[in-house]
Structure formats: structure tokens, C-alpha cells
Amino acid sequence: MFYYLYLKLHFEFHIFNLFRYITFRTAYASLTALLLSLVLGPWLVRKLKEFQVGQYIREDGPQAHQTKAGTPTMGGVLIILCIVVPTVLWSDLSNVFVWLTLGTTLAFAAIGFWDDYQKVRRRQNLGLTARGKFLLQILVSFVFGVILVFLSARGLYSTTLIFPFFKRFRPTFLISHFLGNVWTYPLAFLPFLLFVVLVLVGSSNAVNLTDGLDGLAIGCLVISASALTVLTYVGGHAVLSEYLDLEHLPRVGELTIFCGSMVGASLGFLWYNAYPAEIFMGDVGSLSLGGAMAAVAVIIKQELLLPFIGGIFVIEALSVILQVGSFQLRGKRIFRMAPLHHHFELGGWKESKIIARFWIAALVFALFALTTLKLR
């Protein structure tokens, strides 16, 4: 919205030339998201308490968590609001990738909202069935992938996979387009869609599994979103992308503003979600934030770098997969409890220590992801 002030007024008022710069608009989008979150946070906490929208704690979890029962949840609504509003205010709304990312984020948020609502309505820690939730996530991810295929056919997007550390390795396949024309896609139609579904659904659920301690998931997300902000800006910058031998997609630079809004909104929410938490994000927050990160990573061609950008989320998800697999195959558990943060909690670590150390690990992963830009 503010971008159009530049288009209309920069000839008369030179100060509006600032609005042409993505860096300027990203900084102010981050500040807008942070301020919105800090201002609206207390009001939302009060309203959630009035409507008795409290968290229901799983009975088989650590018993220390039972004291958190009744803490207002569904705070992810605040995060989403504080991402969407600054993005709309500060980005170029004619950019298709901005709307695609916003739409995907809101779709995942809707799934999470319905799951949280079911938990509150039933007054227990059971919302949507696992199968139902997965099917909805797969549907949203599939639609996202189909749109990218259409954009690829128009030359606005590339399905080329970029491998970290390898400059020249580009898998290429030739397929026949469904309209009868022959298009050369670096990745075949169906495998590409399956890959996109795997990335989005995996990322969404990984963040959801990490959201088990006060401030853990949102703190790690601040770090991951910050790394994504840098990667998005570099990928959309002609000079920097050429220097680093990255796929240059001119229009993805506007997603830097979305990423900056995600950083600001997450920081603001962390103010209220830090230990001891005044509010929880719920599935409406965790599912949407995981989906948003994955959507950006796919669009900027850093999907294979996403496991490093969100390393803690990957480790938490793997701990659950390994725990379930080991118990079903061998009848034995690997960890005291999964996800991994509960393993350390039952091992005697204080919650605040687990959170701080996981944040440090998340920072190390994010810094490593950024180094891969040069190590190619």
C-alpha cells in the first residue's frame, strides 16, 4: 500500500523515493509487526481469558506442565495478523508471490484454528484427527505447488533444484505439458508437486511438534525467519545472486518484506510467550508459521537448505519419528519422551535452560545455512 505512495508521489516529494528500496520497507514492516504485536498482545490475552480459551495439557506429558493448564491459547491469531497487515502495508501488492505466500499462510492458519477450536469446544487436548489434519495440509500444499507450476510455465518461476555446496548439479527432466505443448521443466511435474507437499507438510508439523515449551518454537522461528530474510533478499538481488551463483528470480525480492514481518511479529509474540508464558500460540500459530517458512523457501529455491535454516525443528520432528518407529519395531523407546525437549526435561534440565540451549543451537544452524551461500 505504501509502495503506491512512491509510485504516485516520488516526483513531487523526493523523500518517497525511500519506499522503492526493499531494505527500507522490510525494516519498517518488521517494526510495524513488532509494535502491533506489543500493542495488541495484552488486549488479546484479556479477551481469550474472558472467552475461556485456555490450553488443555496432554495427560501423558511431563507433570510439571499441568500447572500451565488454562493459559490462554490460539495466540497465533495475533502472529498472523501482525504478519499480514505489515506485508499488505509495505509490499508491492501487484507481486504474485506475495499473495501466494499470504494465501498459503492463511490456509495453514485456518487448519490450525479449526484444530484449536475443536480442542476448546471439547475441553480436551484432542482437535482434528491426525488423518484429517494431514489431508488438509496436503491439499493446501498441492494447490500451492500447482500454482508454482503455472507460474513456471509463464517464465515467472523455476523448478530447478539448487543443491547446497554444488554449483553445477541441476536435475533436469523433459515432460509433456497437459495442454499439449512441450515444456522443459528442470523437475518433472508430479515429482515436483510431491516434493512441495513433503516440504510444506513436513515443515508445518515440525514447528508444531517443537511448540511444547514456553518460547521455544517462537524463539527458534525468530532466528530461522531472520536467516530466510537474508536469503530472500539475496535471491531477489541481481548483483548478489549472480556473485553467489544463485538462481535469480527478480520478483521474489518482495518476499523479503513478508519475512521481515514474520521476524517482527514473532519477536512481539515472544514478549508474551517467553517463560513463564502468558499466552500460547496454539496450532493456528505453529502450523501457519511452519507452512510460511516452507512456502518462502520453495519460492526462493532454498528448499534443500530449509533443514539447516530450521535445524531444531527438523531434530524435534526426527525424534518423534525415531521414537514411534523404534517402539513399533522393537517395543523399546529411544528417548524418555518425544519430542526431544521433553527428553531433556525428564532428564532433570530446567525448562529455561532447555529453551536457551535450543535457541543457541538454532542460531548455529541458521549461521551455517547462511555460510552455504559462499561455500559453493
C-alpha positions as CSV (number, residue, x, y, z in Angstrom):
1,M,0.0,0.0,0.0
2,F,2.7,2.5,1.0
3,Y,4.6,1.3,-2.1
4,Y,2.0,3.1,-4.2
5,L,2.8,6.4,-2.5
6,Y,6.3,6.0,-4.0
7,L,4.8,5.4,-7.5
8,K,2.5,8.5,-7.2
9,L,4.4,11.0,-5.2
10,H,8.1,10.4,-5.7
11,F,8.4,13.0,-8.4
12,E,6.9,15.8,-6.2
13,F,8.4,14.7,-2.9
14,H,11.8,13.0,-3.1
15,I,11.5,11.5,0.4
16,F,9.1,9.0,-1.1
17,N,12.0,7.5,-3.1
18,L,12.9,5.6,0.1
19,F,9.8,3.5,-0.5
20,R,11.4,2.0,-3.6
21,Y,14.0,0.2,-1.6
22,I,13.2,-3.3,-0.3
23,T,15.6,-2.9,2.6
24,F,13.7,0.2,3.8
25,R,10.3,-1.3,3.5
26,T,11.5,-4.6,5.2
27,A,12.8,-2.7,8.2
28,Y,9.6,-0.8,8.6
29,A,7.5,-3.8,8.1
30,S,9.4,-5.6,10.9
31,L,8.9,-2.6,13.2
32,T,5.2,-2.3,12.3
33,A,4.7,-6.0,13.1
34,L,6.6,-5.7,16.4
35,L,4.7,-2.7,17.5
36,L,1.3,-4.2,16.5
37,S,2.1,-7.3,18.4
38,L,3.2,-5.4,21.6
39,V,0.2,-3.2,21.5
40,L,-2.5,-5.8,20.7
41,G,-0.9,-8.6,22.9
42,P,-2.4,-7.5,26.3
43,W,-5.8,-7.0,24.7
44,L,-5.8,-10.4,23.2
45,V,-4.8,-12.1,26.4
46,R,-7.7,-10.4,28.2
47,K,-10.2,-11.4,25.5
48,L,-9.0,-15.0,25.4
49,K,-9.4,-15.2,29.2
50,E,-12.9,-13.7,29.0
51,F,-13.9,-16.4,26.5
52,Q,-12.1,-19.1,28.5
53,V,-9.9,-20.1,25.5
54,G,-7.4,-22.0,27.6
55,Q,-4.8,-24.6,26.9
56,Y,-5.6,-28.3,27.7
57,I,-2.4,-30.2,28.6
58,R,-1.8,-33.7,27.5
59,E,-2.1,-36.1,30.4
60,D,0.9,-38.3,29.4
61,G,3.3,-35.3,29.2
62,P,5.6,-34.1,32.0
63,Q,3.5,-33.5,35.1
64,A,5.1,-30.1,35.7
65,H,3.2,-28.8,32.7
66,Q,-0.2,-29.4,34.4
67,T,0.3,-26.1,36.1
68,K,0.1,-24.4,32.7
69,A,-3.5,-25.7,32.1
70,G,-5.8,-22.8,31.4
71,T,-3.2,-20.5,29.9
72,P,-4.8,-18.6,27.0
73,T,-4.1,-20.3,23.7
74,M,-4.7,-19.5,20.0
75,G,-2.3,-16.6,20.3
76,G,-1.2,-17.5,16.7
77,V,-4.1,-15.3,15.6
78,L,-2.0,-12.3,16.8
79,I,1.1,-13.5,14.9
80,I,-0.8,-14.0,11.7
81,L,-2.5,-10.6,12.0
82,C,0.9,-8.9,12.6
83,I,2.4,-10.6,9.6
84,V,-0.5,-9.9,7.2
85,V,-1.1,-6.3,8.0
86,P,2.6,-5.0,7.6
87,T,3.0,-7.2,4.5
88,V,0.0,-5.6,2.9
89,L,1.1,-2.1,4.0
90,W,4.7,-2.2,2.9
91,S,4.9,-4.6,-0.1
92,D,4.2,-4.3,-3.8
93,L,0.7,-5.8,-3.9
94,S,1.0,-6.5,-7.7
95,N,3.5,-9.2,-6.9
96,V,2.0,-12.7,-7.3
97,F,4.5,-14.3,-4.9
98,V,3.3,-12.0,-2.0
99,W,-0.3,-13.1,-2.5
100,L,0.7,-16.7,-2.9
101,T,2.7,-16.8,0.3
102,L,0.0,-14.9,2.2
103,G,-2.7,-17.2,0.9
104,T,-0.7,-20.3,1.9
105,T,0.0,-19.0,5.3
106,L,-3.7,-18.1,5.9
107,A,-4.8,-21.6,4.7
108,F,-2.5,-23.3,7.2
109,A,-3.6,-20.9,9.9
110,A,-7.3,-21.9,9.1
111,I,-6.4,-25.6,9.6
112,G,-4.7,-24.8,12.9
113,F,-7.5,-22.5,14.0
114,W,-10.1,-25.2,13.4
115,D,-8.0,-27.7,15.3
116,D,-7.6,-25.3,18.3
117,Y,-11.3,-24.5,18.2
118,Q,-12.2,-28.2,18.4
119,K,-9.9,-28.6,21.5
120,V,-11.5,-25.7,23.2
121,R,-15.0,-26.8,22.4
122,R,-14.4,-30.4,23.5
123,R,-12.4,-29.2,26.6
124,Q,-9.6,-31.7,26.0
125,N,-6.3,-31.9,24.1
126,L,-7.9,-33.5,21.1
127,G,-8.8,-31.5,18.0
128,L,-8.9,-32.7,14.4
129,T,-7.9,-36.3,13.8
130,A,-4.3,-36.7,12.6
131,R,-5.5,-38.1,9.3
132,G,-7.9,-35.1,8.8
133,K,-5.2,-32.6,9.6
134,F,-2.7,-34.2,7.3
135,L,-5.2,-34.4,4.4
136,L,-6.0,-30.7,4.7
137,Q,-2.3,-29.8,4.8
138,I,-1.6,-31.9,1.8
139,L,-4.5,-30.3,-0.1
140,V,-3.2,-26.7,0.6
141,S,0.4,-27.8,-0.3
142,F,-0.7,-29.4,-3.5
143,V,-2.6,-26.3,-4.6
144,F,0.5,-24.2,-3.8
145,G,2.6,-26.5,-5.9
146,V,0.1,-26.4,-8.9
147,I,0.2,-22.6,-8.8
148,L,4.0,-22.7,-9.0
149,V,3.8,-25.0,-12.0
150,F,1.6,-22.5,-13.8
151,L,4.0,-19.7,-12.9
152,S,6.9,-21.8,-14.1
153,A,5.1,-22.2,-17.5
154,R,4.8,-18.4,-17.7
155,G,8.5,-18.0,-17.0
156,L,8.0,-16.4,-13.6
157,Y,9.3,-19.3,-11.6
158,S,11.9,-22.1,-12.0
159,T,11.5,-25.6,-10.6
160,T,15.3,-26.1,-10.7
161,L,16.6,-27.6,-7.5
162,I,19.6,-25.9,-6.1
163,F,21.9,-28.1,-4.0
164,P,23.9,-26.5,-1.2
165,F,27.7,-26.8,-1.8
166,F,27.2,-27.8,-5.5
167,K,27.2,-25.1,-8.2
168,R,26.5,-27.2,-11.3
169,F,24.3,-30.0,-10.1
170,R,20.9,-29.4,-11.5
171,P,18.5,-32.3,-12.1
172,T,16.6,-31.8,-15.4
173,F,13.7,-33.7,-16.9
174,L,11.7,-33.3,-20.0
175,I,7.9,-33.7,-19.7
176,S,4.8,-33.1,-21.8
177,H,2.6,-30.3,-20.6
178,F,-1.1,-31.1,-20.0
179,L,-2.2,-28.5,-22.7
180,G,-0.3,-30.4,-25.4
181,N,2.7,-28.1,-25.5
182,V,6.1,-29.4,-24.6
183,W,7.8,-27.6,-21.8
184,T,11.3,-28.2,-20.5
185,Y,11.0,-28.4,-16.7
186,P,14.1,-28.9,-14.6
187,L,12.0,-31.1,-12.3
188,A,9.1,-33.2,-13.6
189,F,5.5,-32.2,-12.9
190,L,4.4,-34.9,-10.5
191,P,7.7,-35.3,-8.6
192,F,7.8,-31.6,-8.1
193,L,4.3,-31.5,-6.6
194,L,5.1,-34.4,-4.3
195,F,8.3,-32.7,-3.2
196,V,6.5,-29.4,-2.5
197,V,3.9,-31.3,-0.4
198,L,6.6,-33.0,1.5
199,V,8.4,-29.8,2.3
200,L,5.3,-27.8,3.4
201,V,3.6,-30.5,5.4
202,G,6.9,-31.5,7.0
203,S,7.9,-28.0,8.0
204,S,4.4,-27.2,9.3
205,N,4.3,-30.2,11.5
206,A,7.9,-29.9,12.6
207,V,7.2,-26.4,14.1
208,N,4.0,-27.8,15.6
209,L,6.0,-30.5,17.4
210,T,8.6,-28.0,18.7
211,D,5.9,-25.9,20.3
212,G,6.0,-27.6,23.7
213,L,7.9,-25.2,26.0
214,D,7.4,-21.6,26.7
215,G,9.0,-19.5,23.9
216,L,10.9,-22.5,22.4
217,A,9.3,-22.6,19.0
218,I,8.8,-18.9,18.5
219,G,12.3,-18.1,19.6
220,C,13.7,-20.6,17.1
221,L,11.4,-19.2,14.5
222,V,12.7,-15.7,15.0
223,I,16.2,-17.0,14.2
224,S,15.0,-19.1,11.2
225,A,12.9,-16.2,9.8
226,S,15.9,-13.9,10.1
227,A,18.0,-16.2,8.0
228,L,15.2,-16.5,5.5
229,T,15.0,-12.8,5.2
230,V,18.7,-12.6,4.2
231,L,18.4,-15.5,1.8
232,T,15.2,-13.9,0.2
233,Y,16.9,-10.6,-0.3
234,V,20.0,-12.1,-1.8
235,G,17.9,-14.3,-4.2
236,G,16.0,-11.3,-5.4
237,H,19.0,-9.1,-5.9
238,A,20.5,-9.3,-9.4
239,V,24.1,-8.5,-8.4
240,L,24.3,-10.6,-5.2
241,S,22.6,-13.6,-6.8
242,E,25.0,-13.5,-9.7
243,Y,28.0,-13.1,-7.4
244,L,26.9,-16.1,-5.3
245,D,25.8,-18.1,-8.3
246,L,22.2,-18.4,-7.2
247,E,19.0,-18.7,-9.2
248,H,17.9,-15.1,-9.8
249,L,14.2,-14.7,-9.6
250,P,13.6,-10.9,-9.9
251,R,10.1,-10.8,-8.3
252,V,10.9,-12.8,-5.2
253,G,12.6,-9.9,-3.6
254,E,9.3,-8.6,-2.3
255,L,9.0,-11.6,-0.1
256,T,11.8,-10.1,2.0
257,I,9.1,-7.8,3.4
258,F,7.0,-10.8,4.3
259,C,9.9,-12.4,6.0
260,G,10.7,-9.2,7.9
261,S,7.1,-9.0,9.1
262,M,7.4,-12.6,10.3
263,V,10.5,-11.7,12.3
264,G,8.8,-8.7,13.9
265,A,5.6,-10.5,14.6
266,S,7.5,-13.4,16.2
267,L,9.6,-11.1,18.4
268,G,6.5,-9.3,19.6
269,F,4.8,-12.6,20.4
270,L,7.9,-13.8,22.2
271,W,7.5,-10.9,24.6
272,Y,4.3,-12.6,25.9
273,N,5.2,-16.2,25.2
274,A,8.6,-16.2,27.0
275,Y,8.9,-18.3,30.1
276,P,6.6,-18.2,32.0
277,A,4.2,-17.8,29.1
278,E,1.2,-15.5,29.3
279,I,-0.2,-16.9,26.1
280,F,0.4,-19.9,23.8
281,M,0.4,-19.7,20.0
282,G,-1.6,-22.9,19.5
283,D,-1.8,-24.8,16.2
284,V,-3.1,-21.7,14.5
285,G,0.3,-20.3,15.0
286,S,2.7,-23.2,14.7
287,L,1.1,-24.8,11.6
288,S,0.9,-21.5,9.8
289,L,4.4,-20.4,10.6
290,G,5.9,-23.7,9.6
291,G,3.9,-23.5,6.3
292,A,5.0,-19.9,5.8
293,M,8.7,-20.8,6.2
294,A,8.4,-23.7,3.8
295,A,6.5,-21.6,1.2
296,V,9.2,-18.9,1.2
297,A,12.0,-21.5,1.0
298,V,10.4,-23.2,-2.0
299,I,9.7,-19.9,-3.9
300,I,13.3,-18.6,-3.4
301,K,14.8,-22.0,-4.4
302,Q,16.3,-22.8,-0.9
303,E,14.0,-25.7,-0.1
304,L,17.0,-28.1,0.3
305,L,18.6,-25.6,2.7
306,L,15.5,-25.4,4.9
307,P,16.5,-28.3,7.1
308,F,19.6,-26.3,8.1
309,I,17.6,-23.0,8.4
310,G,15.2,-24.7,10.8
311,G,17.6,-27.3,12.2
312,I,15.9,-27.5,15.6
313,F,12.5,-28.1,14.0
314,V,14.0,-31.0,12.0
315,I,15.6,-32.5,15.0
316,E,12.4,-32.3,17.1
317,A,10.4,-34.0,14.2
318,L,13.0,-36.7,13.7
319,S,13.0,-37.5,17.5
320,V,9.3,-38.2,17.2
321,I,9.7,-40.3,14.1
322,L,12.5,-42.3,15.6
323,Q,10.6,-42.8,18.9
324,V,7.5,-44.1,17.2
325,G,9.4,-46.3,14.8
326,S,11.6,-47.8,17.4
327,F,8.6,-48.6,19.7
328,Q,6.6,-50.2,16.9
329,L,9.5,-52.2,15.5
330,R,11.4,-53.1,18.7
331,G,8.9,-52.3,21.5
332,K,11.5,-50.0,23.0
333,R,11.8,-46.3,23.3
334,I,15.0,-44.3,22.3
335,F,14.1,-41.2,24.3
336,R,12.5,-40.8,27.7
337,M,9.8,-38.9,25.9
338,A,9.4,-37.3,22.4
339,P,9.7,-34.6,21.1
340,L,13.3,-34.2,22.2
341,H,12.8,-31.2,24.5
342,H,10.7,-33.5,26.8
343,H,13.6,-36.0,26.9
344,F,15.8,-33.4,28.4
345,E,13.0,-32.1,30.7
346,L,12.5,-35.6,32.2
347,G,16.3,-35.8,32.5
348,G,16.3,-33.0,35.0
349,W,17.0,-30.0,32.9
350,K,15.1,-26.8,33.8
351,E,12.7,-25.6,31.2
352,S,14.5,-22.2,30.9
353,K,17.9,-24.0,30.3
354,I,16.4,-26.2,27.5
355,I,14.9,-23.2,25.8
356,A,18.1,-21.2,25.9
357,R,20.3,-24.0,24.7
358,F,17.9,-24.9,21.8
359,W,17.9,-21.2,20.8
360,I,21.7,-21.3,20.7
361,A,21.6,-24.5,18.5
362,A,19.0,-22.8,16.2
363,L,21.4,-19.9,15.8
364,V,24.3,-22.2,14.9
365,F,22.1,-24.0,12.3
366,A,21.0,-20.7,10.8
367,L,24.5,-19.3,10.6
368,F,25.6,-22.5,8.9
369,A,22.8,-22.1,6.4
370,L,24.0,-18.6,5.5
371,T,27.6,-19.8,5.1
372,T,26.5,-22.2,2.3
373,L,25.9,-19.2,0.1
374,K,29.6,-18.8,-0.2
375,L,30.7,-22.4,0.2
376,R,29.6,-23.4,-3.3
